[in-house]
């Protein structure tokens, strides 16, 4: 089963995208933490760019939480820009 099933609708003729109520419920708060309102995304390209930004923000938050907690993890993650900041 597709993990995206029921989260958004995409019109293949126009490329217009709309998040369903389920999509807003599942993804809304996650995107909002990165300052993005899922209801404002109108194309698949916009949604992909937003997802990249959400993921980046989540990596920064995770790095801030975990950095310095475990020397082995610090050694493995040291090359990531999010870990060095």
C-alpha positions, 0 to 999 in steps of 0.5 A: 500500500502506498504511504501517501494514499489519501493524503493528497489529491493530484490532478494529472491534467493540471498538476494541481495538488490539494491535501485532503482533510486526512493529509492536513491532519497527518502532515499539518503540524509537522509542516507548521513547525517549519512555518509551512501551511500545507493548505497553501501548497498547490503543486507537487513541486511546491509540496516536494520543496516543502517536504525538503524544508521540513526534513531539513528543519527536523534534522536540525532539531534532532542534531541540537537534541542529540549532539554531544550525548554520545561520542560514537554518534558524534563521530559518525555524524561529524561530517553532516553540516547540521552536526557541525553547527 
